[in-house]
Amino acid sequence: MDELVEAFAARRPLGLEQAYALWSPLFLSVARHIIADRAAAEDCVHDALLRVWRSPNRFSGNREMLKAYLVASVRNEALTLLRRESRHDARALKVARLAPVTTVEAPVVDPVETQRLQGALARLPEEQRIALTLAYYGNKTHVEIAKELDAPLGTIKSRISMAMRKLQTELASPGGSRS
Amino acid sequence: MTEHLGEDAELYPLGILDDDAARNVELHIAQCSACAQRVAQAQAVAVSLAAALPLATPSPALERRLRESVRPQPTAKLHASLFPFALAAAFALAFLGLGWQALVLRERLQSEDVALVTMVHSHFNHVSMNPQSASPVAAKILYARDGSWIYIIADKPGGTLHAIARTALGSTDLGALMSTGETATLLVHPRERIVSVTLQRAGADVASATLAY
């Protein structure tokens, strides 16, 4: 088994420290997309990683799965905080329509992957792209998206689910997995 | 088991399900490997979506906090008035042997306060570690009877020694002993009461001990 994954699964400090060393910019970028305050975002990363590391449920999987699991945990922690404190900054639908991926001058987490992602998003049917964009980049719940798009909840769930599965197929091939 | 997750498997990694639905996903994937795999694949897509986010760089303070949270902190909560005596006792035990050290400790403490002597003796215990492997190490552990601190001393460590502790919650890496010439030491204030300690050199067990409280 991968040394990092093994250490993390055994809840040795080294496992968490190595995961942090590899992916901390990604973790903080995910948190700051949801929580604007830098200190609060760092608290969120700290709390999310510790919660996972101390969980009685032993992690099993490979390194990429651990990375994805930790990123999801940080995002969930940040969204929980955001919703608890009612600081949800609703974004206008037209923003999602015009810009599936926010284009910024500042560096992004992974420029190469961003290019692949933009291409894959552009190939999605518009209604799926909008629903997914509102969910991920707009930080909205499926209920909020349904209300905003004036569509049934089941329809929104289907659009997002299909968009995710298409992206999975598109992004799975060239480039492979990265650390 | 309930039926498979369906679309919630893709929605869960996005964090957009309500609490009940999210909890249902977590309970389900703990028992269903097919859905666990589907959720893991969706989590990988979520990582790709994160690639386009503006890059944020963590402050050094975050790494420090995280490290402090996962590694038991030495000395931080050791009662200030007890610390010098515990340390003196530790070195006495390490270098002079149990009979000698008891005498030295008593003499040293007699010049202080008799009440303090009683307090020190009632607060810590000690144990010699059982040597293991072909190249074992001689080591002792002093520890507070209330489990609030342990002090590990190894004689002629012969390389970097790592201390692995077992608590009721599982194993945890206490970190490396610090070399001080002929000896290596580690003072730890654990969050959970330590049941046993194993010293490792290059990944191999070289000594172990069980702590009785």
Interface residues (C-beta under 8 A of the other chain):
Chain A: A10 R11 R12 P13 L14 L16 E17 Y20 S24 P25 L26 F27 L28 S29 V30 A31 R32 H33 R38 A41 E42 V45 H46 L49 L50 W53 N57 G61 E64 M65 K67 A68 Y69 V71 A72 R75 N76 A78 L79 V101 T102 V104 A106 P107 V108 V109 D110 E113 T114 R116 L117 Q118 A135 Y136 Y137 K140 T141 H142 V143 I145 K157 S158 I160 S161 M164 R165 L167 Q168 L171 S177
Chain B: G6 E7 D8 A9 E10 L11 Y12 P13 L14 G15 I16 L17 D18 A22 A30 A40 Q41 A42 Q43 A44 V45 A46 V47 S48 L49 A50 A51 A52 L53 P54 L55 A56 T57 P58 S59 A61 L62 E63 R65 L66 R67 S69 V70 R71 G170 S171 T172 D173 G175
